[in-house]
């Protein structure tokens, strides 16, 4: 059996890319943002920060914050009929 070559961000050149006008330093406000347990969030990847990024399939999905794990949040999303819990850094989240 052949093992798969490539990692987490394989074939995501356009998917995980910033717009030309959005390049530069990231906002520290977004980096240290606090979310309450139970608040609704949208998964928006910040390509400048790879730490705590979710799998690219979940880009644009909305979910609910269910807890914290270190500096990251546990976000519960629905993937088809299944409920999944992701560990996401606050820089990749936007409040609804």
Residue pairs with C-beta under 8 A, 6 or more apart in sequence:
8 53
8 55
9 16
9 50
9 56
12 56
15 56
15 59
16 45
16 47
16 56
16 59
17 47
18 47
18 48
26 46
26 48
26 49
26 91
30 46
30 90
30 91
31 49
31 90
31 91
32 90
33 90
33 91
33 93
34 90
35 41
35 65
35 73
35 90
35 93
35 95
36 65
37 65
37 66
37 67
38 64
38 65
38 66
39 64
39 65
39 95
40 62
40 63
40 64
40 95
40 96
41 62
41 63
41 64
41 65
41 73
41 75
41 93
41 94
41 95
41 96
42 60
42 61
42 62
42 93
42 94
42 95
42 96
43 54
43 58
43 59
43 60
43 61
43 62
43 63
43 75
43 77
43 86
43 88
43 92
43 93
44 59
44 60
44 92
44 93
44 94
45 53
45 54
45 56
45 59
45 92
46 53
46 91
46 92
49 89
49 91
49 92
51 89
52 71
52 72
52 87
52 88
52 89
52 91
52 92
53 88
53 89
53 92
54 75
54 86
54 88
54 92
55 86
57 79
58 77
58 79
58 86
61 77
61 78
61 79
62 77
62 96
63 75
63 76
63 77
63 78
63 86
64 75
64 76
65 73
65 74
65 75
65 76
66 74
66 75
66 76
66 85
67 73
67 74
68 74
69 87
71 89
71 90
72 87
72 88
72 89
72 90
73 87
73 88
73 89
73 90
73 93
74 85
74 86
74 87
75 85
75 86
75 87
75 88
75 93
76 83
76 84
76 85
76 86
77 83
77 84
77 86
78 84
